[in-house]
Amino acid sequence: MAHAKRKTRKLRGHVSHGHGRIGKHRKHPGGRGKAGGQHHHRINRDKYHPGLFGKVGMRVFHLNKNHYYCPTVNVDKLWSLVPETIKEQANASKAPVIDCVKAGYFKVLGKGLLPKQPLIVKAKYFSHEAEDKIKAAGGACTLQLALEMALNQEMACVYAALILQDDEVAITGDKIATLLKAANVEFEPFWPGLFAKAVEGVDVKVS
């Protein structure tokens, strides 16, 4: 927008240029930076920055943010985690395996559509909708947590069997279970018996 004459032109010849006598209109009359936020600038802070000062809520002692870390992926993005070579080879008889944890996702959610192609999905958690959609496509859901727990139980059973073998005691499910309970190891009730049957008549070794 054109101006015939700006204010600065009108003020030419006036010593103070509209800002008072010597020393006025200098420095920082309201204080520097964030000064006066709870005093002479309080109205501005309350109006335009509500909640800037003060604390809200409760403290959480020894907060471990990793405990709540759970990145998610929806079922419509699952196929983007599969390499192109495996996509080409995939058919109704051979289902590709998708390890979501390795790809950086812990939980699978149910948003979107899934192609009518079976696939095996490994993750720590599944929503009900995601599980239904994967199974409806002929696939399967594998809980990573359950797998890890099973592996730990198997190792515990191996060490219990080694102790029994060193003491020249017959390896039975009951004796393995007794040792695991004594060591405060959590285990599924069927594991010791299953492991004892598996190693019956075999020398237990740890490689």
N, C-alpha and C positions, 0 to 999 in steps of 0.2 A: 504494500500500500504506500503510495507516494505522500510525502509531507511537504507542505510549502515551506515550513520553517520548524525545525526541531527545537526542543526546549534549550538544548545546549547553545544554540545560536542566539537565543533571546538573552541568555545569561552572560554573554560576552560583555566585558566591561564592568561587571559586578565582581568585586574582589573575592567575596566568599563563595560565589557560584551557588548560592542557595543553601549553604551548609553552615551558616553561623560564623562566629568570630574565630580567631586563632585558637587552635587546640581542640575545637569541636570536630565531630565527625572523623575521629581517629581511633586507632587501636580497636579494642574489643569490648564495647559497653555491656554486653550481656554475658561476658566471660568466654573463655576459649573452649571449643569443642563441646563436650557433654556437660559442662558446668551448669549447676543449678537445676538439674533434672528433677530433684525432689523439693525445690524451693521456688525460685522465681520463674522457672520454665515448666512448672508442674502442670499447668493447664494444657500446654501443648502436648506434653507426654501422655497425659490421661486421655486426651481427645484422639490423638493420632497413633499412639503406641501403647494401648492398654495392656497391662500385664508385663510391662518391661521390668519393673522392680518387684522384689519379693519372691517368696518361695511358695510352691503349691504341692500338696500331696505328701506322701510318706517317704522316708528314706528306706532304701533296700540295702541292708548290710551285706557285704561280700557278694555283690551282684556279679553274676557270671553271664555275660551276654551270649557266650557260645552255647549256653544251655538252651536258649530260645531260638537259635539260628536254624531256620528251616526254609530254604529257598524252594519255590514251587514251580511246577510246569504243568500245563494243561494237556489233555490227551490229543488235542489237535496239533500240538507241536512235537509229539513224540517221534514222528517219522523224520523230523529235521535232525534228530540226534543219530540217525542211521547213516553210515557212509554210502555213497552212490553205488559202489561195487556190490555191497550187500543188498541194496534195494533191488538191483537188477536180478540178483540170484534168488530173491525171495519168491516163494510160491505157496500154494495152499498146503503142501506136504512139509515144507521146511520153514519154520517160523524163526525170524531173526531175534536175537537177544539184545535188549536195550538196557544198559546199566546206567540208570539215572544218576546214581551217586557219583559215578566216575565222571559224568558230564556236568556235575556241579549242582544237581537238584535232589532234594531229600524227599519231597512229597509230590504225588501226582494228583491233580485235580481234574474234575470231569467236564470242563467247558469245551465246547466244540464237537466236531464229528471225527470219527475214526474210520479209515478205509476198511472194507471187509477183507482184511488180510490178518491172519493170526500172528501174534507176536508175544514174546515173553518179556515182561517188564520187571526189572529189579529196582526196588526203591525202599526207603525206610518206612514210608507211610503212604497209604492210598485212601482217597475219599471213597464213600460208598458208590457214588455216581461213576467215578473213574473205574473202579473195579468192575461194575456192571457192564460198562461200555467195552472194556478190554475183553471180558469173558464172552460178551455177545458177539464179538468179532472172531471168536474161536481161540483167543489168546489166554495167557495165564499171568497172574500177579505173584511175584516172589518177594517176601519181606526180607530185606537185607539184614535187619536187626535180628530176626529169627535165625538166619543163616550164621551170623557171627556168634550168636549165643550157642547154637548147636556145635559149632567148631570148638568153642571154649569148653563146652561140656565134654566133648570127645577127648580133648587134651587132658582134662581133669581125670577122665576115666583111664586114659593111658598111664598117667603117673600113679594112679591108685593101683592099677594092675601091675606096674613095675615093682611097687612096694610089696605087694602080695607075692610076686614071683621071687623077689630077693629073700623073703621070709620063708620061701618054699611052702606057701599056702595055696590051696586050690583057688583059682580065680572064679568067683561066683558073683552074681548080681547083687546079692545081699551084702557080701563083704565089701564090694566096691562102694555100695550105697552108704555103708557104715563109715568107711574112711572119708567119703565126701562130706557127710554130715559132721564128722569130727573136725574137718577142716573148714567148716562153715561155707561150703561151696553150694551155690544154688544150682539145682539140676531138675530136669523133668523126670518123673518117676520111672518112665520106661527105659531111660538111657542105660543105667548100669546093667540090667538084664540083657538088653540088646547087645551091648558091647561085650559082655561075658560070652554070649553065644558066638559072636563074631570071632573072638580070639581063642575059642575052645581048642586046646591041643596045639596052639601056636605060641612060639616064644615072642613076647612083646619086646620090641626094640624102638628106640627113638633115634631117627636118623639126624 
